[in-house]
Amino acid sequence: MSTTTPLVSIVTPVYNNAQHLEECIESVLAQTYPNWDYTIVDNCSSDGSAEIARRFAEKDPRIRVIENKRFLRALENHNAALRYISPASRYCKVVFGDDWIFPECLEKMVSLAEKHPSVGIVGAYALEGTQVRWTGLPYPSHLISGREICREHLLRDLFVFGSANSVLYRADLVRGRDLFYNEAHMNADDEVCFELLKDCDFGFVHQVLTFTRLRPGSMSAMSGNMQTSFPGFLNILLTYGRDYLSAEEYEARLHRHVCEYYRFLGKCVMLNHNTTFWDYHTTRLAELGVGFSRLRLVKGTLQTLFEALLNPKDSVARLLKRRYNQRWADRKFDHEMRELFFRPIGQNSTEKRSSSDTAH
């Protein structure tokens, strides 16, 4: 083990990732950065994932395998995995079992963090399927204040935090939170960035360093199918908006997002989403304190129809295509997956909202 470079604890929470786990582990072994330990936490997999992990652990003492005694929901397993990081580690890297990291990932991220001790989170570009994601920061902006990057996210939709797979955390920040991710929210990886960046800065490597696989049944696919970004952003705005925005900015951004949310829901009326979709969004709106408004939904639907009238040929074609795609997406949505990922928002939530928030 190197004594000149800081230790990085890598964790991989696993649930039935046998098809891609070997590729994931090999990407860790291929790192140009030498000083790391690696913990793989298997969540009662039934496809041989644990056996694959143990095979690698037998060959490399830096790898250990933990097997949960009981099944945990996805975010619970992520938090459980993070509790196993080494007390000697300076940094922590999450690598999901169906994803992987490029060989220079740890080297580039740690180098930036070491140059800037105020940095608590390091991000980078990511390859998601065939698309490069988390772009938008001008080059060479390697160091951004936590306040500035959160304001850019809230006001101008500059989304560079990516997912847990695409960032590096300073390990003390992970150890300082019993529940690192809020288990009540699908967008917990975004939420924790807003919480941490109150007291630290954000670093960014202008290089593609991670790969996220697009596959049915993954958390990203689930989130996309349910469009959790709308209630997810609303939760972040309600919880952290006043920490980063002026009162006027906050009120204006909240009003704009709620309007955008209902325009989206109005389009979804035309797409004929299933009851699971509508149960999710009506419940989230109510639990976030904004409430579900049928009047706003009607306005959103009428706006969609008005836009279609302005460009009928193009709008009808796109609508028919989206309805066809949505039917297939809804058929693939499994009730067990819903149980795996969702729990009531009231659990583990941070209550920082005033009564005025419900008026929007």
CORTACOR-V847882 format. One record per helix or strand of 3 or more residues. SS is the DSSP state (H for helix, E for strand). FROM is the first residue (numbers start at 1). TO is the last residue. If there is no record, write none. Layout:
<<SS/FROM/TO> <SS/FROM/TO>>
This chain:
<<E/8/14> <H/18/29> <E/36/42> <H/49/59> <E/63/67> <H/74/82> <E/91/94> <H/105/115> <E/119/128> <E/131/133> <H/146/156> <H/164/166> <E/168/170> <H/171/175> <H/188/196> <E/201/212> <H/219/226> <H/229/244> <H/247/271> <H/275/287> <H/294/310> <H/312/332> <H/335/341> <H/355/359>>
